[in-house]
Amino acid sequence: MSKQDDHFFNVFSAVLGILVAITLFLFVLAKFFGGGMTRQHVASDPILQAEVAERVRGFGQLAIAGQDNSALSIAPPPGAAAAATTAAALPANGEEVYRAVCTVCHGPGIAGAPKSGDRAAWAPRIAQGNEILYKHSIEGFQGSAGVMPARGGRADLTDELVKEAVDYMVAQAR
Ligand code: HEC
């Protein structure tokens, strides 16, 4: 190899090395700034959280004799009128609405939802007054902690039922 070839080879290797180093540096930099943000965003998405809760929930459901099992979707007995089934599908009062709908997020307190029974989390919200709580629950609400979906995501609930569920949760946190 001539001296000139030697020189070319050295310079070429150095340039290649520098380019590889720059690539690795940019990759690590992007991971450092972007990686955390993506994870945070995904972890705080209430819809995703609810979907995950739905997927990991136990396979079987327990119906207890003498208690209200309306939250379980049990096939109606043969011959039951279709109309009666539809009517029965709607929870009857605030507590039932809470158990069927709101507890998904407010039970464990996921995705920024104030946990039911957590006085510290509820005190400032209760202080807003019932009308605001009703409005936020019926129309939905984007707060600093997360997204409260309109009617907890159950569009068929009446205003009255949602209000009763709010009253129920507020009573738990007093
Ligand atoms: C998908 C999850 C989810 C479900 C289901 C859900 N909530 Fe919420 N809720 C939230 C989150 C998150 C917040 C907090 C929003 C914030 O302050 O950033 C919240 C806040 C609230 C608040 C406080 C609003 C305020 O002004 O501070 C009330 C009241 C409430 N929910 C009632 C209900 C009722 C009633 C139901 C059932 C019908 C329900 N929620 C179902 C996620 C949920």
Boltz pocket constraint, residues with backbone or C-beta under 6 A from the ligand:
constraints:
  - pocket:
      binder: B
      contacts: [[A, 46], [A, 47], [A, 50], [A, 97], [A, 98], [A, 101], [A, 102], [A, 103], [A, 104], [A, 105], [A, 106], [A, 110], [A, 111], [A, 112], [A, 113], [A, 114], [A, 125], [A, 128], [A, 132], [A, 133], [A, 134], [A, 136], [A, 137], [A, 141], [A, 142], [A, 143], [A, 144], [A, 145], [A, 146], [A, 147], [A, 148], [A, 149], [A, 151], [A, 152], [A, 153], [A, 162], [A, 165], [A, 166], [A, 169]]
      max_distance: 6.0
